[in-house]
Amino acid sequence: MNARLFSTLIITLACITFTSCEDDPTNELKTITLSRSETNVAKQNCDFAWNMFDHVTKTSGNAIVSPLSATYAMCMTANGAKGATRDEIYKALGFDDFSDEDVNNYLHKLTTQLSSLDSKTTLYIANSLWHNSSYQIHNEYITSTKTYYDADVMPLDIYNAATQVNDWCSTKTNGLINDLLKSNQVDKFTASILVNAMYFDGQWKNRFNKKDTYKSKFYCADNSTPTVEYMSGKQNFKYFNTLTFSMASLDFGNGAFAIRFILPNKNYTSNGNYYTFGDCINEIKTIGWNEIIKNGCIEDVTINIPKFSLENHLDMKPIYQEMGIISAFNSSADFSNMSTSAPLFITSASQSNYFEIDEDGATAASASSHVTGEYYATGPFTLNRPFIFALTERSTGAILFIGKVEKL
């Protein structure tokens, strides 16, 4: 019997709106309480995020990924896997020392609690499992997907699958993603499709004033120097500095969510060139992301951020394979925890992303498919050369998006 097609599609969308946000005494900062094991899972998930982004930075140009989307995708997939297939996925995620229950409980808490952390933001996470009636999906797998991921479970009409899935995506993402699945991606050998949708609408804690926007050069990685618009404002923000980079954090709403801007420092041992993104990521891995975001000092400094937009489409299969997930993509895959009707494997994995930011708002979207020391700043923090940014949640350190800007 030929190996059958196993398609897993995950969609993540975040829409972020930056507007004025007056102090609201009723909007207290809330956190997610994790058990000891879940705390360790969260730490490892941050490590995975930077490991995955490290692979993405090896390609030139702007890029953005959603580590959280990839985590949901792979963990829902891992629940259906056994043996080497499951072990490879967990090892790549850094979860090899954890049980399925530890991982699933952590993601369930994110799914059910992230949305209630800040009344100034709207965050919605939804999951779904679509299955072909020609293949018997184990009740145990369906139950775990419902229990841990609050997934909608629906039959898949292989002749109308694109319309089914795209309509669901459009509904869950307020019409922002409505054409993810193409009709030729599904055929009679498609056993199931997994979908994750995420919608985020938040307000800056301190809004940028449009009258302070100015034009200046941006020094691109390719040595070009286009003139771009910079949002500018003096405000208190958390500042952190290491050997290789400086980082400024700007909060949304009550501070539950933030964007971290990472700017490489000058490397005076290499003729004054700047440290590379790879150098910065290696130091983040060495220090630890959670250590970085909980330390630093509060600075009252002018911050200047370029208005920008970027988008990309990533073939995630080679990235996952470089991270050690091999068998899931070939005929040796073991997804018998999902179904034993036929041998299943993942035929493709990809992620499409979009991010745009200006004074009034930003929109971010991602679609993934498987079918430390103190430093006191003395001048403005200006992102006028290549930088990294990450959209994160404070209490768990969860990274929703990481991007790099090399050229504007």
Secondary structure as UniProt FT lines:
FT   STRAND          4..6
FT   STRAND          9..16
FT   TURN            25..26
FT   HELIX           36..56
FT   TURN            57..58
FT   STRAND          63..65
FT   HELIX           67..78
FT   TURN            79..80
FT   HELIX           83..93
FT   TURN            96..97
FT   HELIX           100..113
FT   HELIX           114..116
FT   TURN            119..120
FT   STRAND          122..131
FT   TURN            133..134
FT   HELIX           139..149
FT   STRAND          152..155
FT   TURN            158..159
FT   HELIX           161..172
FT   TURN            173..175
FT   HELIX           183..185
FT   TURN            188..189
FT   STRAND          192..201
FT   HELIX           210..212
FT   STRAND          214..217
FT   TURN            221..222
FT   STRAND          227..241
FT   STRAND          245..252
FT   TURN            253..254
FT   STRAND          257..264
FT   STRAND          266..267
FT   TURN            268..272
FT   STRAND          273..274
FT   HELIX           277..287
FT   HELIX           289..294
FT   STRAND          297..306
FT   STRAND          308..315
FT   HELIX           316..322
FT   TURN            323..324
FT   HELIX           327..329
FT   TURN            331..332
FT   TURN            336..338
FT   STRAND          344..346
FT   STRAND          350..357
FT   STRAND          362..369
FT   STRAND          381..382
FT   STRAND          387..393
FT   TURN            394..396
FT   STRAND          399..405
//
